[in-house]
Amino acid sequence: MMINGENPPRHLERRWAPRYSFRAELEIEWGSAVLRGKTRDISSNGMFIESTDTLWVGAGFTARLGLDQPVHIDCSVKRVEPGRGMAVTVNVSGEQHQQRYQNLISSLTGQQS
């Protein structure tokens, strides 16, 4: 029999990848609309997007991360901070985009040392 105190709270388990402060423009493609935002922080599997136009938890969208060579990412909203932005998980499709995203994370990892 397990006692509730033996299991760590779920919110402590959600984030397993370190986050890095990172600012970049972002275009969110949701249906026929294009919303704009900026990244606040980023990790290998997610990011926080600052935007007054937020979607709801569970909403999925495609975004273009404005780097020297843009990276296309598929996102799913995990948390919304009204008036501030939204936390999303990230899935990068395509080998070229995956490499660009991984290079970005690697460069940020080096900066944090």
C-alpha positions as CSV (number, residue, x, y, z in Angstrom):
1,M,0.0,0.0,0.0
2,M,1.3,3.4,-1.0
3,I,0.9,6.5,1.2
4,N,0.4,9.8,-0.6
5,G,3.4,11.3,1.0
6,E,5.7,8.7,-0.7
7,N,5.0,10.0,-4.2
8,P,6.5,13.4,-5.2
9,P,4.0,15.9,-6.4
10,R,3.3,15.6,-10.1
11,H,4.4,19.2,-10.9
12,L,7.9,18.4,-9.8
13,E,8.1,15.6,-12.4
14,R,6.9,17.5,-15.4
15,R,10.0,19.4,-16.4
16,W,13.0,17.2,-16.9
17,A,15.0,19.3,-19.4
18,P,16.9,22.4,-18.2
19,R,15.6,25.7,-19.4
20,Y,17.7,28.5,-20.8
21,S,16.9,32.2,-21.1
22,F,16.5,32.9,-24.8
23,R,14.8,35.7,-26.7
24,A,13.6,35.2,-30.3
25,E,10.7,36.3,-32.4
26,L,8.1,33.6,-33.1
27,E,5.3,33.3,-35.6
28,I,2.5,31.0,-34.5
29,E,0.4,29.5,-37.3
30,W,-3.0,28.5,-35.9
31,G,-5.6,27.7,-38.6
32,S,-5.6,30.6,-41.0
33,A,-4.4,33.0,-38.3
34,V,-0.8,34.1,-37.7
35,L,0.0,35.2,-34.2
36,R,3.2,36.8,-33.0
37,G,5.1,36.1,-29.8
38,K,8.6,36.0,-28.3
39,T,10.4,33.2,-26.5
40,R,11.3,33.8,-22.9
41,D,13.0,30.6,-22.2
42,I,13.6,27.4,-24.0
43,S,14.6,23.7,-23.4
44,S,15.1,20.6,-25.5
45,N,11.4,19.8,-25.2
46,G,9.6,23.0,-24.6
47,M,9.5,26.8,-24.3
48,F,7.6,29.7,-22.8
49,I,6.1,32.0,-25.4
50,E,5.3,35.6,-24.4
51,S,2.2,36.7,-26.2
52,T,-1.0,38.6,-25.4
53,D,-2.8,36.2,-27.8
54,T,-2.7,32.9,-26.0
55,L,-4.4,29.7,-26.9
56,W,-5.9,27.2,-24.4
57,V,-4.3,24.2,-22.7
58,G,-4.2,21.3,-25.1
59,A,-4.3,23.5,-28.3
60,G,-1.8,22.5,-31.0
61,F,-0.1,24.8,-33.5
62,T,2.9,25.1,-35.8
63,A,5.4,27.9,-35.1
64,R,8.4,29.4,-36.9
65,L,11.3,30.3,-34.6
66,G,13.0,33.4,-36.0
67,L,16.6,32.4,-36.1
68,D,19.2,33.1,-38.9
69,Q,17.9,29.9,-40.4
70,P,14.2,29.6,-39.2
71,V,13.2,26.4,-37.3
72,H,9.7,25.0,-37.8
73,I,8.3,23.4,-34.7
74,D,5.0,21.7,-33.6
75,C,3.8,22.9,-30.2
76,S,1.1,21.9,-27.7
77,V,0.0,24.3,-25.0
78,K,0.6,22.9,-21.5
79,R,0.0,26.0,-19.3
80,V,-1.4,29.5,-19.9
81,E,-0.5,32.7,-17.9
82,P,-3.3,35.1,-18.9
83,G,-1.9,38.3,-20.3
84,R,1.7,37.0,-20.2
85,G,1.9,33.9,-22.5
86,M,1.9,30.1,-22.6
87,A,4.2,27.2,-21.8
88,V,4.4,24.7,-24.6
89,T,6.0,21.3,-25.4
90,V,7.9,21.2,-28.6
91,N,8.3,18.6,-31.3
92,V,10.6,19.3,-34.2
93,S,9.9,17.5,-37.5
94,G,12.4,17.1,-40.3
95,E,16.1,16.3,-39.9
96,Q,17.2,19.8,-40.9
97,H,15.0,21.6,-38.4
98,Q,15.9,19.0,-35.7
99,Q,19.6,19.8,-36.2
100,R,19.1,23.5,-36.1
101,Y,17.0,23.2,-32.9
102,Q,19.6,20.9,-31.3
103,N,22.4,23.3,-32.3
104,L,20.5,26.2,-30.6
105,I,20.1,24.2,-27.4
106,S,23.8,23.2,-27.5
107,S,24.9,26.8,-27.9
108,L,22.8,27.9,-25.0
109,T,24.1,25.0,-22.8
110,G,27.7,26.3,-23.5
111,Q,26.7,29.8,-22.5
112,Q,25.3,28.6,-19.1
113,S,28.7,27.1,-18.1
